[in-house]
């Protein structure tokens, strides 16, 4: 009997290994790359302020823009993102992941149009609010979609693609902003969502969403696309149906769901890492990178310094895609937050010394070095991992909410 059990276990392990080998991966990578262009769109919105700020100060618009106006223009983007998140969370399970990503192209384009053809500061502010709304919404939908289409073995890697695209979008605006005026920069940024919509048509909806709507055949076709003709589609579909049925049996009102221990733990961890992500000052560094280098009196031209920082950020995020499944989330988050704290301290001390009339000419390299290290470690840890965790730590019955 013992030998028979051992033989059955070995056969089971072999079948599982063969089934994994039979699943194709390239369609999952392709769909994740296309879907996470939403992150690139959000990145252009985030990075726009850095090159556009000095241009607006230089009166490229027909109306005057003050420093107070610039502060509001920078702040309204994350405010829009904050408004977008709860709206998206309430609709994503009703309208679908793919449909929501396509629909968000509309407020993005309207926002950029208001920025391009602005007749007053108010137009720019509303445009920033709308593009921020879409950017925040993408940060909810895209990681959810990638986590649902990916196999367990590559879920961590695909989960970092969103932040990789965000940093790519930021670098893109830094480079384009060094070559074009504020209108050219904004027009180019507005073209990207159109390209995104055209590419999104090519990939299917998440199989999970089709199952939620009771359409098993569409779920099978979707899963067949992601796993390939030789993948274990029926086996995986059966597991997904069982999981969904269990979720439906255990479904309770949202506030009641958060009374369970797993949900409380997930909420504590999720809110904690997202708050830490924002409290690191990442958005301030991204928004005002050009201003920081200008005020620091760096020997290098501010736009060039900003591009270098953006490039380092993209490279670091790519490295994160390679190591996140090997090193784990926790160690990367810890390393990230410690080094970022030290870098912020160095930048603060530098500007304190400068404001108190110390001679800082011999240490002018500190802002560039510190900001490079700050964004490198942010891109490895607190940039991509919080988005990934949100899709992993919550129970199934509240994940979409």
C-alpha positions as CSV (number, residue, x, y, z in Angstrom):
1,X,0.0,0.0,0.0
2,X,2.8,2.4,0.9
3,X,4.5,1.8,-2.4
4,X,1.3,2.4,-4.3
5,X,0.7,5.7,-2.5
6,X,4.3,6.8,-3.3
7,X,3.8,5.9,-6.9
8,X,0.5,7.8,-7.0
9,X,2.2,10.8,-5.5
10,X,5.0,10.7,-8.0
11,X,2.6,10.4,-10.9
12,X,0.6,13.4,-9.5
13,X,3.8,15.5,-9.2
14,X,4.8,14.5,-12.8
15,X,1.4,15.4,-14.1
16,X,1.5,18.8,-12.4
17,X,5.0,19.4,-13.8
18,X,3.9,18.4,-17.3
19,X,0.8,20.6,-17.0
20,X,3.0,23.6,-16.1
21,X,5.4,22.9,-19.0
22,X,2.4,22.7,-21.3
23,X,1.2,26.2,-20.5
24,X,2.6,28.9,-22.8
25,X,3.9,32.1,-21.1
26,X,4.4,34.6,-23.9
27,X,0.8,35.5,-24.2
28,X,0.7,36.3,-20.5
29,X,3.8,38.5,-20.9
30,X,2.3,40.2,-24.0
31,X,-1.1,40.9,-22.4
32,X,0.6,42.2,-19.2
33,X,2.9,44.6,-21.3
34,X,-0.1,45.9,-23.2
35,X,-2.4,46.3,-20.1
36,X,0.3,48.0,-18.1
37,X,0.7,50.7,-20.7
38,X,-2.0,52.2,-18.5
39,X,0.9,52.6,-16.0
40,X,2.9,54.4,-18.8
41,X,-0.1,56.8,-19.2
42,X,-0.1,57.4,-15.5
43,X,3.6,58.0,-15.6
44,X,3.4,60.7,-18.2
45,X,0.8,62.4,-16.0
46,X,3.1,62.1,-13.0
47,X,6.2,63.2,-14.8
48,X,4.7,66.1,-16.7
49,X,5.0,68.7,-14.0
50,X,8.9,68.4,-13.8
51,X,9.6,69.7,-17.4
52,X,6.3,71.6,-17.8
53,X,6.8,73.7,-14.6
54,X,9.7,75.8,-15.7
55,X,8.0,76.2,-19.1
56,X,4.9,77.6,-17.4
57,X,7.1,79.9,-15.4
58,X,8.6,81.1,-18.6
59,X,5.1,82.3,-19.8
60,X,4.6,79.8,-22.6
61,X,0.9,80.1,-21.9
62,X,-1.0,83.3,-22.9
63,X,-1.8,83.9,-19.2
64,X,0.3,84.3,-16.1
65,X,1.0,81.3,-13.9
66,X,2.3,82.0,-10.4
67,X,4.2,79.7,-8.0
68,X,1.0,79.2,-6.0
69,X,-0.7,78.1,-9.3
70,X,2.2,75.6,-10.0
71,X,1.7,74.1,-6.5
72,X,-2.0,73.5,-7.2
73,X,-1.2,72.1,-10.7
74,X,1.1,69.6,-9.1
75,X,-1.2,68.7,-6.2
76,X,-4.4,68.2,-8.1
77,X,-3.1,65.2,-10.0
78,X,-2.8,63.0,-6.8
79,X,-6.1,64.4,-5.6
80,X,-7.7,63.2,-8.8
81,X,-6.1,59.8,-8.3
82,X,-7.5,59.7,-4.8
83,X,-11.0,60.3,-6.2
84,X,-10.6,57.8,-9.0
85,X,-9.7,54.8,-6.8
86,X,-13.0,54.3,-5.0
87,X,-15.1,55.0,-8.1
88,X,-13.1,52.4,-10.0
89,X,-13.3,49.9,-7.2
90,X,-17.1,50.1,-7.3
91,X,-17.3,49.5,-11.1
92,X,-14.5,47.1,-11.9
93,X,-16.6,44.0,-11.0
94,X,-19.6,45.3,-12.9
95,X,-18.1,46.6,-16.1
96,X,-15.0,44.4,-16.4
97,X,-11.3,45.0,-16.2
98,X,-10.7,45.5,-19.9
99,X,-13.8,47.7,-20.4
100,X,-12.8,49.9,-17.6
101,X,-9.2,50.3,-18.9
102,X,-10.7,51.3,-22.3
103,X,-13.2,53.7,-20.8
104,X,-10.5,55.6,-18.8
105,X,-9.0,56.7,-22.1
106,X,-11.9,59.3,-22.3
107,X,-11.1,61.3,-19.2
108,X,-7.4,61.1,-20.0
109,X,-7.9,62.6,-23.4
110,X,-10.3,65.3,-22.1
111,X,-7.8,66.2,-19.4
112,X,-4.9,66.6,-21.9
113,X,-7.1,68.6,-24.3
114,X,-7.9,71.0,-21.5
115,X,-4.2,71.4,-20.7
116,X,-3.3,71.9,-24.4
117,X,-6.0,74.4,-25.2
118,X,-6.2,76.0,-21.7
119,X,-7.6,79.6,-21.5
120,X,-6.9,80.0,-17.8
121,X,-5.1,78.3,-14.9
122,X,-8.5,76.7,-14.0
123,X,-8.5,74.7,-17.3
124,X,-5.0,73.3,-16.5
125,X,-6.1,72.4,-13.0
126,X,-9.2,70.6,-14.2
127,X,-7.1,68.8,-16.8
128,X,-4.7,67.6,-14.1
129,X,-7.6,66.5,-12.0
130,X,-9.0,64.4,-14.9
131,X,-5.7,62.9,-15.9
132,X,-5.0,62.1,-12.2
133,X,-8.4,60.5,-11.9
134,X,-7.5,58.1,-14.8
135,X,-4.0,57.5,-13.4
136,X,-5.3,56.5,-10.0
137,X,-7.9,54.3,-11.6
138,X,-5.3,52.5,-13.7
139,X,-3.3,51.8,-10.5
140,X,-6.3,49.8,-9.3
141,X,-7.4,48.0,-12.4
142,X,-4.2,47.1,-14.1
143,X,-2.5,45.2,-11.2
144,X,-5.8,43.3,-10.7
145,X,-5.9,42.3,-14.3
146,X,-2.3,41.1,-14.5
147,X,-2.7,39.1,-11.2
148,X,-5.7,37.4,-12.7
149,X,-4.2,36.4,-16.1
150,X,-0.8,35.3,-14.7
151,X,0.3,31.8,-13.5
152,X,1.6,31.7,-10.0
153,X,5.2,31.2,-11.2
154,X,5.3,34.5,-13.0
155,X,2.7,36.5,-11.1
156,X,5.4,38.4,-9.1
157,X,7.3,39.4,-12.3
158,X,4.2,40.5,-14.1
159,X,3.1,42.4,-11.0
160,X,6.2,44.7,-11.3
161,X,5.4,45.6,-14.9
162,X,2.9,48.3,-13.8
163,X,5.6,50.3,-11.9
164,X,8.1,49.6,-14.8
165,X,5.7,51.3,-17.2
166,X,5.1,54.2,-14.7
167,X,8.8,54.9,-14.5
168,X,9.1,54.5,-18.3
169,X,6.3,57.1,-18.7
170,X,8.1,59.5,-16.3
171,X,11.4,59.1,-18.1
172,X,9.5,59.7,-21.4
173,X,8.1,63.0,-20.3
174,X,11.5,64.1,-19.0
175,X,13.1,63.4,-22.4
176,X,10.3,64.8,-24.5
177,X,10.1,67.8,-22.2
178,X,13.8,68.6,-22.8
179,X,13.1,68.9,-26.6
180,X,9.6,70.4,-26.9
181,X,7.6,73.2,-25.4
182,X,4.7,72.6,-23.0
183,X,2.2,72.3,-25.8
184,X,4.3,69.8,-27.8
185,X,4.9,67.8,-24.7
186,X,1.2,67.7,-23.8
187,X,0.2,66.7,-27.3
188,X,2.6,63.8,-27.4
189,X,1.4,62.7,-24.0
190,X,-2.2,62.8,-25.3
191,X,-1.3,60.5,-28.2
192,X,-0.3,57.6,-25.9
193,X,-3.8,56.8,-24.5
194,X,-5.0,56.5,-28.1
195,X,-2.3,54.0,-28.9
196,X,-3.2,52.2,-25.7
197,X,-6.8,51.9,-26.6
198,X,-5.9,50.4,-30.0
199,X,-3.7,47.8,-28.4
200,X,-6.1,46.9,-25.6
201,X,-8.6,45.7,-28.3
202,X,-6.2,42.9,-29.1
203,X,-6.2,41.2,-25.7
204,X,-9.1,39.4,-24.0
205,X,-10.9,40.1,-20.8
206,X,-9.8,38.4,-17.6
207,X,-11.2,34.8,-17.4
208,X,-12.1,35.6,-13.8
209,X,-14.5,38.3,-14.8
210,X,-16.2,36.1,-17.4
211,X,-16.7,33.5,-14.6
212,X,-18.1,36.1,-12.3
213,X,-20.7,36.9,-15.0
214,X,-21.5,33.2,-15.5
215,X,-20.1,32.9,-19.0
216,X,-18.0,29.8,-18.8
217,X,-17.3,29.5,-22.5
218,X,-15.9,33.0,-22.8
219,X,-13.8,32.3,-19.7
220,X,-12.5,29.1,-21.4
221,X,-11.6,31.0,-24.5
222,X,-9.8,33.7,-22.5
223,X,-7.9,31.2,-20.5
224,X,-7.0,29.3,-23.7
225,X,-5.4,32.5,-25.0
226,X,-3.3,32.9,-21.9
227,X,-2.3,29.2,-21.5
228,X,-2.0,28.2,-25.1
229,X,-3.5,25.2,-27.1
230,X,-1.6,22.7,-24.9
231,X,-2.3,24.3,-21.6
232,X,-4.3,22.7,-18.8
233,X,-7.3,25.0,-19.4
234,X,-10.1,22.8,-18.2
235,X,-8.3,21.8,-15.1
236,X,-7.5,25.4,-14.2
237,X,-11.0,26.5,-15.1
238,X,-12.4,24.0,-12.8
239,X,-10.2,25.2,-9.9
240,X,-11.3,28.8,-10.7
241,X,-14.9,27.8,-10.7
242,X,-14.6,26.1,-7.3
243,X,-12.8,29.1,-5.9
244,X,-15.5,31.5,-7.2
245,X,-18.3,29.2,-5.9
246,X,-16.6,29.2,-2.5
247,X,-16.3,33.0,-2.6
248,X,-20.0,33.3,-3.5
249,X,-21.0,31.1,-0.6
250,X,-18.9,33.1,1.8
251,X,-19.9,36.5,0.3
252,X,-21.0,39.0,2.9
253,X,-21.5,42.8,2.9
254,X,-18.2,44.7,2.5
255,X,-18.1,46.1,6.1
256,X,-18.9,42.7,7.5
257,X,-16.2,41.1,5.3
258,X,-13.6,43.4,6.9
259,X,-14.5,42.0,10.3
260,X,-12.7,38.7,9.5
261,X,-9.1,38.3,10.7
262,X,-7.6,37.7,7.2
263,X,-9.4,40.9,5.9
264,X,-8.3,43.0,8.9
265,X,-4.7,41.8,8.4
266,X,-4.9,42.5,4.7
267,X,-6.3,45.9,5.3
268,X,-3.7,46.8,7.8
269,X,-0.8,45.7,5.5
270,X,-2.3,47.1,2.4
271,X,-3.1,50.6,3.8
272,X,0.2,50.6,5.7
273,X,2.4,50.0,2.6
274,X,0.4,52.4,0.4
275,X,0.6,55.1,3.1
276,X,4.4,54.5,3.4
277,X,4.7,54.6,-0.3
278,X,3.2,58.1,-0.4
279,X,4.9,59.4,2.8
280,X,8.3,58.6,1.3
281,X,7.8,61.8,-0.8
282,X,8.1,60.0,-4.1
283,X,5.5,62.2,-5.8
284,X,7.2,65.4,-4.7
285,X,10.6,64.2,-6.0
286,X,9.0,63.2,-9.3
287,X,6.9,66.4,-9.7
288,X,9.7,68.8,-8.8
289,X,12.9,67.1,-9.9
290,X,13.8,69.9,-12.3
291,X,13.2,72.5,-9.6
292,X,15.2,70.6,-7.0
293,X,18.3,70.4,-9.3
294,X,17.9,74.0,-10.3
295,X,17.8,75.2,-6.7
296,X,20.7,72.9,-5.7
297,X,22.9,74.8,-8.2
298,X,24.2,71.5,-9.6
299,X,27.0,71.8,-12.2
300,X,24.9,69.6,-14.5
301,X,22.0,71.1,-16.5
302,X,18.8,70.5,-14.5
303,X,17.0,68.8,-17.4
304,X,19.9,66.4,-18.0
305,X,20.1,65.6,-14.3
306,X,16.3,64.8,-14.3
307,X,16.7,62.5,-17.3
308,X,19.6,60.6,-15.6
309,X,17.4,60.1,-12.5
310,X,14.5,58.9,-14.6
311,X,16.8,56.5,-16.5
312,X,18.1,55.1,-13.2
313,X,14.6,54.6,-12.0
314,X,13.6,52.6,-15.1
315,X,16.7,50.3,-14.9
316,X,16.1,49.7,-11.2
317,X,12.4,48.8,-11.8
318,X,13.5,46.3,-14.5
319,X,15.9,44.8,-12.0
320,X,13.0,44.4,-9.6
321,X,11.1,42.3,-12.2
322,X,14.0,39.9,-12.2
323,X,14.5,39.5,-8.4
324,X,11.1,40.0,-6.8
325,X,10.1,36.3,-7.0
326,X,13.6,35.2,-5.8
327,X,14.3,37.6,-2.9
328,X,10.7,38.1,-1.8
329,X,8.6,41.2,-1.1
330,X,9.6,41.9,2.5
331,X,13.4,42.1,2.1
332,X,13.0,44.5,-0.9
333,X,10.6,46.7,1.0
334,X,12.9,46.9,4.0
335,X,16.0,47.7,1.9
336,X,14.0,50.2,0.0
337,X,12.7,52.2,2.9
338,X,16.0,52.3,4.8
339,X,18.1,53.7,1.9
340,X,15.3,56.1,0.8
341,X,15.2,57.5,4.4
342,X,19.0,58.1,4.3
343,X,18.8,59.8,0.9
344,X,16.0,62.1,2.0
345,X,18.1,63.0,5.1
346,X,21.1,63.9,2.9
347,X,19.0,66.1,0.6
348,X,17.4,67.8,3.6
349,X,20.8,68.5,5.2
350,X,22.1,69.8,1.9
351,X,19.3,72.4,1.5
352,X,19.4,73.3,5.1
353,X,23.1,74.1,4.8
354,X,22.5,76.1,1.6
355,X,19.7,78.1,3.2
356,X,21.9,78.9,6.2
357,X,24.6,80.3,3.9
358,X,27.1,77.4,4.2
359,X,29.4,76.9,1.2
360,X,28.0,73.8,-0.5
361,X,29.9,74.2,-3.8
362,X,32.1,71.2,-2.9
363,X,29.2,68.9,-2.2
364,X,26.9,69.9,-5.1
365,X,26.9,66.2,-6.2
366,X,24.7,65.3,-3.2
367,X,21.3,66.1,-4.6
368,X,21.9,64.2,-7.9
369,X,23.5,61.2,-6.1
370,X,20.8,61.1,-3.4
371,X,17.9,61.5,-5.8
372,X,19.3,58.7,-8.0
373,X,19.6,56.3,-5.1
374,X,16.2,57.4,-3.7
375,X,14.4,56.6,-7.0
376,X,16.5,53.4,-7.6
377,X,15.5,52.0,-4.3
378,X,11.9,53.3,-4.6
379,X,11.7,51.5,-8.0
380,X,13.0,48.3,-6.6
381,X,10.9,48.2,-3.5
382,X,8.2,50.7,-2.5
383,X,7.4,51.6,-6.2
384,X,6.2,48.2,-7.6
385,X,5.6,46.0,-4.6
386,X,2.6,47.8,-2.9
387,X,0.6,47.4,-6.1
388,X,1.5,43.7,-6.2
389,X,0.6,43.2,-2.6
390,X,-2.9,44.7,-3.0
391,X,-3.8,41.9,-5.5
392,X,-2.3,39.2,-3.2
393,X,-3.2,39.8,0.4
394,X,-7.0,40.3,0.4
395,X,-9.5,37.5,0.6
396,X,-11.2,36.7,-2.8
397,X,-14.6,38.1,-1.8
398,X,-13.3,41.6,-1.3
399,X,-10.4,41.8,-3.7
400,X,-12.3,43.5,-6.5
401,X,-13.7,46.1,-4.0
